Amino acid sequence: MNNYGVEMIAVSSSNVGSVGYDENLQILYIRFLNGSLYIYKGVPAGEFQGLLNAASVGSYLHRNIKNIYPYERLE
């Protein structure tokens, strides 16, 4: 769990440490290896599953989520 009540799942990535998803609010949580935590808003559950199953989490994040969904840095 992060401080926002969302379970975080560790991923294997050179840039991303863990990811989490709030299905009710459609918020994707990304904890980067540098410690920063970002949320991406309005992300469909299918995109979260795609991110979890991607061969490269960082590439998927860059291609399918960054610059598409509004985001905010929380930490």
FITOR-292065 format. One record per atom (N, C-alpha, C): x, y negated, z negated; atom name; residue number from 1; residue in one letter. Coordinates in nm, 3 decimals. Layout:
+---------+---------+---------+------+-----+------+
!    east !   north !      up ! atom !  nr ! rest !
+---------+---------+---------+------+-----+------+
!       X !       Y !       Z !   CA ! NUM !    a !
...
+---------+---------+---------+------+-----+------+
//
This chain:
+---------+---------+---------+------+-----+------+
!    east !   north !      up ! atom !  nr ! rest !
+---------+---------+---------+------+-----+------+
!   0.085 !   0.120 !   0.000 !    N !   1 !    m !
!   0.000 !   0.000 !   0.000 !   CA !   1 !    m !
!   0.088 !  -0.125 !   0.000 !    C !   1 !    m !
!   0.044 !  -0.223 !   0.077 !    N !   2 !    n !
!   0.111 !  -0.352 !   0.068 !   CA !   2 !    n !
!   0.032 !  -0.439 !  -0.030 !    C !   2 !    n !
!   0.073 !  -0.563 !  -0.043 !    N !   3 !    n !
!   0.007 !  -0.653 !  -0.139 !   CA !   3 !    n !
!  -0.134 !  -0.689 !  -0.096 !    C !   3 !    n !
!  -0.173 !  -0.646 !   0.024 !    N !   4 !    y !
!  -0.304 !  -0.683 !   0.078 !   CA !   4 !    y !
!  -0.399 !  -0.564 !   0.081 !    C !   4 !    y !
!  -0.362 !  -0.455 !   0.012 !    N !   5 !    g !
!  -0.449 !  -0.340 !  -0.001 !   CA !   5 !    g !
!  -0.453 !  -0.249 !   0.120 !    C !   5 !    g !
!  -0.352 !  -0.260 !   0.206 !    N !   6 !    v !
!  -0.348 !  -0.179 !   0.327 !   CA !   6 !    v !
!  -0.233 !  -0.079 !   0.317 !    C !   6 !    v !
!  -0.262 !   0.046 !   0.351 !    N !   7 !    e !
!  -0.158 !   0.149 !   0.350 !   CA !   7 !    e !
!  -0.062 !   0.124 !   0.465 !    C !   7 !    e !
!   0.067 !   0.124 !   0.434 !    N !   8 !    m !
!   0.169 !   0.101 !   0.535 !   CA !   8 !    m !
!   0.234 !   0.235 !   0.571 !    C !   8 !    m !
!   0.255 !   0.256 !   0.699 !    N !   9 !    i !
!   0.313 !   0.380 !   0.750 !   CA !   9 !    i !
!   0.451 !   0.349 !   0.806 !    C !   9 !    i !
!   0.553 !   0.418 !   0.753 !    N !  10 !    a !
!   0.690 !   0.397 !   0.801 !   CA !  10 !    a !
!   0.701 !   0.445 !   0.945 !    C !  10 !    a !
!   0.772 !   0.369 !   1.027 !    N !  11 !    v !
!   0.794 !   0.406 !   1.167 !   CA !  11 !    v !
!   0.943 !   0.404 !   1.196 !    C !  11 !    v !
!   0.980 !   0.477 !   1.299 !    N !  12 !    s !
!   1.119 !   0.481 !   1.341 !   CA !  12 !    s !
!   1.138 !   0.377 !   1.451 !    C !  12 !    s !
!   1.208 !   0.269 !   1.417 !    N !  13 !    s !
!   1.225 !   0.159 !   1.511 !   CA !  13 !    s !
!   1.349 !   0.080 !   1.472 !    C !  13 !    s !
!   1.411 !   0.019 !   1.571 !    N !  14 !    s !
!   1.529 !  -0.064 !   1.542 !   CA !  14 !    s !
!   1.490 !  -0.201 !   1.488 !    C !  14 !    s !
!   1.360 !  -0.233 !   1.492 !    N !  15 !    n !
!   1.314 !  -0.366 !   1.454 !   CA !  15 !    n !
!   1.200 !  -0.364 !   1.352 !    C !  15 !    n !
!   1.116 !  -0.260 !   1.356 !    N !  16 !    v !
!   0.996 !  -0.252 !   1.273 !   CA !  16 !    v !
!   1.016 !  -0.147 !   1.165 !    C !  16 !    v !
!   0.983 !  -0.183 !   1.041 !    N !  17 !    g !
!   0.997 !  -0.089 !   0.930 !   CA !  17 !    g !
!   0.872 !  -0.008 !   0.905 !    C !  17 !    g !
!   0.756 !  -0.075 !   0.904 !    N !  18 !    s !
!   0.630 !  -0.006 !   0.879 !   CA !  18 !    s !
!   0.514 !  -0.084 !   0.938 !    C !  18 !    s !
!   0.404 !  -0.012 !   0.958 !    N !  19 !    v !
!   0.284 !  -0.073 !   1.015 !   CA !  19 !    v !
!   0.163 !  -0.030 !   0.934 !    C !  19 !    v !
!   0.061 !  -0.114 !   0.935 !    N !  20 !    g !
!  -0.064 !  -0.082 !   0.866 !   CA !  20 !    g !
!  -0.179 !  -0.142 !   0.943 !    C !  20 !    g !
!  -0.300 !  -0.095 !   0.912 !    N !  21 !    y !
!  -0.416 !  -0.143 !   0.987 !   CA !  21 !    y !
!  -0.538 !  -0.147 !   0.898 !    C !  21 !    y !
!  -0.609 !  -0.259 !   0.902 !    N !  22 !    d !
!  -0.737 !  -0.274 !   0.833 !   CA !  22 !    d !
!  -0.846 !  -0.262 !   0.938 !    C !  22 !    d !
!  -0.911 !  -0.146 !   0.942 !    N !  23 !    e !
!  -1.009 !  -0.118 !   1.048 !   CA !  23 !    e !
!  -1.129 !  -0.211 !   1.040 !    C !  23 !    e !
!  -1.174 !  -0.243 !   0.919 !    N !  24 !    n !
!  -1.292 !  -0.329 !   0.903 !   CA !  24 !    n !
!  -1.267 !  -0.468 !   0.958 !    C !  24 !    n !
!  -1.150 !  -0.522 !   0.932 !    N !  25 !    l !
!  -1.118 !  -0.658 !   0.975 !   CA !  25 !    l !
!  -1.041 !  -0.662 !   1.106 !    C !  25 !    l !
!  -1.003 !  -0.546 !   1.157 !    N !  26 !    q !
!  -0.922 !  -0.536 !   1.280 !   CA !  26 !    q !
!  -0.794 !  -0.619 !   1.269 !    C !  26 !    q !
!  -0.725 !  -0.598 !   1.157 !    N !  27 !    i !
!  -0.598 !  -0.667 !   1.135 !   CA !  27 !    i !
!  -0.485 !  -0.565 !   1.133 !    C !  27 !    i !
!  -0.386 !  -0.590 !   1.216 !    N !  28 !    l !
!  -0.266 !  -0.506 !   1.223 !   CA !  28 !    l !
!  -0.156 !  -0.572 !   1.140 !    C !  28 !    l !
!  -0.096 !  -0.496 !   1.051 !    N !  29 !    y !
!   0.014 !  -0.545 !   0.967 !   CA !  29 !    y !
!   0.145 !  -0.487 !   1.020 !    C !  29 !    y !
!   0.243 !  -0.574 !   1.039 !    N !  30 !    i !
!   0.375 !  -0.529 !   1.084 !   CA !  30 !    i !
!   0.481 !  -0.579 !   0.986 !    C !  30 !    i !
!   0.551 !  -0.487 !   0.924 !    N !  31 !    r !
!   0.663 !  -0.522 !   0.835 !   CA !  31 !    r !
!   0.791 !  -0.496 !   0.913 !    C !  31 !    r !
!   0.864 !  -0.604 !   0.939 !    N !  32 !    f !
!   0.989 !  -0.591 !   1.014 !   CA !  32 !    f !
!   1.102 !  -0.553 !   0.921 !    C !  32 !    f !
!   1.208 !  -0.500 !   0.979 !    N !  33 !    l !
!   1.321 !  -0.455 !   0.897 !   CA !  33 !    l !
!   1.389 !  -0.570 !   0.824 !    C !  33 !    l !
!   1.371 !  -0.693 !   0.873 !    N !  34 !    n !
!   1.430 !  -0.808 !   0.803 !   CA !  34 !    n !
!   1.346 !  -0.849 !   0.682 !    C !  34 !    n !
!   1.236 !  -0.776 !   0.657 !    N !  35 !    g !
!   1.152 !  -0.803 !   0.539 !   CA !  35 !    g !
!   1.030 !  -0.887 !   0.566 !    C !  35 !    g !
!   1.022 !  -0.953 !   0.681 !    N !  36 !    s !
!   0.907 !  -1.037 !   0.709 !   CA !  36 !    s !
!   0.783 !  -0.952 !   0.738 !    C !  36 !    s !
!   0.667 !  -1.004 !   0.702 !    N !  37 !    l !
!   0.539 !  -0.936 !   0.724 !   CA !  37 !    l !
!   0.450 !  -1.025 !   0.808 !    C !  37 !    l !
!   0.404 !  -0.971 !   0.919 !    N !  38 !    y !
!   0.314 !  -1.044 !   1.008 !   CA !  38 !    y !
!   0.183 !  -0.969 !   1.019 !    C !  38 !    y !
!   0.075 !  -1.045 !   1.044 !    N !  39 !    i !
!  -0.052 !  -0.983 !   1.079 !   CA !  39 !    i !
!  -0.091 !  -1.028 !   1.219 !    C !  39 !    i !
!  -0.155 !  -0.939 !   1.289 !    N !  40 !    y !
!  -0.211 !  -0.968 !   1.421 !   CA !  40 !    y !
!  -0.361 !  -0.945 !   1.409 !    C !  40 !    y !
!  -0.440 !  -1.045 !   1.452 !    N !  41 !    k !
!  -0.584 !  -1.044 !   1.427 !   CA !  41 !    k !
!  -0.663 !  -1.000 !   1.550 !    C !  41 !    k !
!  -0.773 !  -0.928 !   1.524 !    N !  42 !    g !
!  -0.860 !  -0.884 !   1.632 !   CA !  42 !    g !
!  -0.805 !  -0.769 !   1.714 !    C !  42 !    g !
!  -0.718 !  -0.691 !   1.654 !    N !  43 !    v !
!  -0.655 !  -0.579 !   1.724 !   CA !  43 !    v !
!  -0.745 !  -0.455 !   1.716 !    C !  43 !    v !
!  -0.786 !  -0.399 !   1.830 !    N !  44 !    p !
!  -0.871 !  -0.280 !   1.827 !   CA !  44 !    p !
!  -0.797 !  -0.159 !   1.768 !    C !  44 !    p !
!  -0.874 !  -0.067 !   1.710 !    N !  45 !    a !
!  -0.815 !   0.052 !   1.649 !   CA !  45 !    a !
!  -0.733 !   0.132 !   1.750 !    C !  45 !    a !
!  -0.776 !   0.133 !   1.876 !    N !  46 !    g !
!  -0.703 !   0.206 !   1.980 !   CA !  46 !    g !
!  -0.562 !   0.153 !   1.999 !    C !  46 !    g !
!  -0.544 !   0.023 !   1.984 !    N !  47 !    e !
!  -0.410 !  -0.035 !   1.997 !   CA !  47 !    e !
!  -0.321 !   0.009 !   1.881 !    C !  47 !    e !
!  -0.380 !   0.020 !   1.760 !    N !  48 !    f !
!  -0.303 !   0.067 !   1.645 !   CA !  48 !    f !
!  -0.258 !   0.211 !   1.669 !    C !  48 !    f !
!  -0.349 !   0.295 !   1.718 !    N !  49 !    q !
!  -0.313 !   0.434 !   1.747 !   CA !  49 !    q !
!  -0.205 !   0.440 !   1.854 !    C !  49 !    q !
!  -0.218 !   0.355 !   1.955 !    N !  50 !    g !
!  -0.117 !   0.350 !   2.061 !   CA !  50 !    g !
!   0.019 !   0.312 !   2.005 !    C !  50 !    g !
!   0.018 !   0.218 !   1.912 !    N !  51 !    l !
!   0.143 !   0.175 !   1.849 !   CA !  51 !    l !
!   0.206 !   0.290 !   1.771 !    C !  51 !    l !
!   0.124 !   0.360 !   1.693 !    N !  52 !    l !
!   0.175 !   0.472 !   1.613 !   CA !  52 !    l !
!   0.232 !   0.584 !   1.699 !    C !  52 !    l !
!   0.171 !   0.606 !   1.815 !    N !  53 !    n !
!   0.211 !   0.717 !   1.901 !   CA !  53 !    n !
!   0.313 !   0.679 !   2.006 !    C !  53 !    n !
!   0.352 !   0.552 !   2.011 !    N !  54 !    a !
!   0.443 !   0.505 !   2.116 !   CA !  54 !    a !
!   0.583 !   0.565 !   2.098 !    C !  54 !    a !
!   0.646 !   0.595 !   2.211 !    N !  55 !    a !
!   0.785 !   0.643 !   2.208 !   CA !  55 !    a !
!   0.874 !   0.534 !   2.148 !    C !  55 !    a !
!   0.843 !   0.407 !   2.179 !    N !  56 !    s !
!   0.916 !   0.294 !   2.122 !   CA !  56 !    s !
!   0.816 !   0.197 !   2.062 !    C !  56 !    s !
!   0.816 !   0.190 !   1.929 !    N !  57 !    v !
!   0.723 !   0.101 !   1.858 !   CA !  57 !    v !
!   0.748 !  -0.044 !   1.897 !    C !  57 !    v !
!   0.875 !  -0.084 !   1.902 !    N !  58 !    g !
!   0.909 !  -0.222 !   1.934 !   CA !  58 !    g !
!   0.865 !  -0.261 !   2.074 !    C !  58 !    g !
!   0.885 !  -0.172 !   2.171 !    N !  59 !    s !
!   0.844 !  -0.200 !   2.309 !   CA !  59 !    s !
!   0.692 !  -0.210 !   2.319 !    C !  59 !    s !
!   0.623 !  -0.120 !   2.252 !    N !  60 !    y !
!   0.476 !  -0.123 !   2.256 !   CA !  60 !    y !
!   0.426 !  -0.253 !   2.194 !    C !  60 !    y !
!   0.483 !  -0.290 !   2.081 !    N !  61 !    l !
!   0.444 !  -0.414 !   2.013 !   CA !  61 !    l !
!   0.464 !  -0.533 !   2.106 !    C !  61 !    l !
!   0.577 !  -0.537 !   2.172 !    N !  62 !    h !
!   0.610 !  -0.648 !   2.262 !   CA !  62 !    h !
!   0.516 !  -0.653 !   2.382 !    C !  62 !    h !
!   0.489 !  -0.536 !   2.441 !    N !  63 !    r !
!   0.408 !  -0.529 !   2.563 !   CA !  63 !    r !
!   0.259 !  -0.547 !   2.538 !    C !  63 !    r !
!   0.207 !  -0.490 !   2.429 !    N !  64 !    n !
!   0.062 !  -0.480 !   2.412 !   CA !  64 !    n !
!   0.002 !  -0.566 !   2.302 !    C !  64 !    n !
!   0.085 !  -0.624 !   2.216 !    N !  65 !    i !
!   0.029 !  -0.694 !   2.100 !   CA !  65 !    i !
!   0.082 !  -0.837 !   2.087 !    C !  65 !    i !
!   0.213 !  -0.854 !   2.091 !    N !  66 !    k !
!   0.269 !  -0.989 !   2.080 !   CA !  66 !    k !
!   0.221 !  -1.075 !   2.197 !    C !  66 !    k !
!   0.194 !  -1.200 !   2.169 !    N !  67 !    n !
!   0.148 !  -1.297 !   2.270 !   CA !  67 !    n !
!   0.011 !  -1.263 !   2.329 !    C !  67 !    n !
!  -0.058 !  -1.164 !   2.271 !    N !  68 !    i !
!  -0.193 !  -1.130 !   2.316 !   CA !  68 !    i !
!  -0.292 !  -1.160 !   2.203 !    C !  68 !    i !
!  -0.258 !  -1.115 !   2.083 !    N !  69 !    y !
!  -0.346 !  -1.136 !   1.967 !   CA !  69 !    y !
!  -0.289 !  -1.248 !   1.880 !    C !  69 !    y !
!  -0.378 !  -1.328 !   1.820 !    N !  70 !    p !
!  -0.329 !  -1.432 !   1.729 !   CA !  70 !    p !
!  -0.260 !  -1.369 !   1.609 !    C !  70 !    p !
!  -0.152 !  -1.432 !   1.565 !    N !  71 !    y !
!  -0.075 !  -1.375 !   1.454 !   CA !  71 !    y !
!  -0.045 !  -1.481 !   1.349 !    C !  71 !    y !
!  -0.002 !  -1.431 !   1.235 !    N !  72 !    e !
!   0.032 !  -1.519 !   1.123 !   CA !  72 !    e !
!   0.140 !  -1.450 !   1.041 !    C !  72 !    e !
!   0.237 !  -1.527 !   0.997 !    N !  73 !    r !
!   0.338 !  -1.470 !   0.909 !   CA !  73 !    r !
!   0.289 !  -1.483 !   0.765 !    C !  73 !    r !
!   0.286 !  -1.370 !   0.694 !    N !  74 !    l !
!   0.241 !  -1.371 !   0.553 !   CA !  74 !    l !
!   0.359 !  -1.378 !   0.457 !    C !  74 !    l !
!   0.469 !  -1.314 !   0.492 !    N !  75 !    e !
!   0.586 !  -1.310 !   0.403 !   CA !  75 !    e !
!   0.711 !  -1.328 !   0.485 !    C !  75 !    e !
+---------+---------+---------+------+-----+------+
//
